[in-house]
Amino acid sequence: MTTEDSYLAGLSGAVVHDEVVPARAPWMHRVNAGETLRIVDLGGNQSVDFLLYAADDDAERYSAQDTIAAQANIFLRTGSVLLSNEGRPMMTITDTAVDYHDTIGGACSCESNTLRYGHHTKSHHACVDNFLEANLRAGRGKRDIVSNINFFMNVPVEADGALGIVDGISAPGLTVDLRAEMDVTVVVSNCPQMNNPCNGFDPTPVRMIVAA
């Protein structure tokens, strides 16, 4: 089996969408109920910032608070259900090649880059920029950006409650699969952060595969 074929292994049904998202770029796509979205970390150690909206009702969207409360855990693993602000299942993680994914690290922005890394980073492209670019195409604005998921990102919680952003736990070709429980619009920022190790200081492409 070739490496290319291996990225499709285990997916049931026909592939209906298959796209490589360049480093630092946004991505938006509808995933219908019953379809599976596979995210492939092509280069390894790449954070994928992730938002969800109900496809036919933008007011219903992913809720970090409801998801964390329902599973009593801040980390997402196989079997975790991503809930909306109405408490309804949006997607379920059916398989993941890494131990866990982050729900609390948030999305980088020009403002947070400046605060954390110095004024010279203000011009650096950020995840909030990507979310805005994708959402504006669908008529959504800055107020529609909520707390996001960071797939493959490693944000440990220390004993004193402090958060760390450390080297990722992924590797080239590792994947996470999500089954849509309703028709959803997925919005992704293939994280452009170069100032901390969440992308190994070198953002790389990811692959998004949808199977029906």
Buried (B, 14 or more C-beta within 10 A) or exposed (E): EEEEEEBBEEBEEEEEBBEBBEBBBBBBBBBEEEBBBBBBBBBBBBBBBBBBBBBEEBEBBBBBEBBBEBBEEBBBEBEBBBBBBEEBBBBBBBBBBBEBBBBBBBBBBBEBBBEEBEEEBEEBBBBBBBBBBBBEEBEBEEEBBBBBBBBBBBBEEEEEEEBEBEEBBBEEBBBBBBBBBBBBBBBBBBBBBBBBBBBBEEBBBBBBBBBB
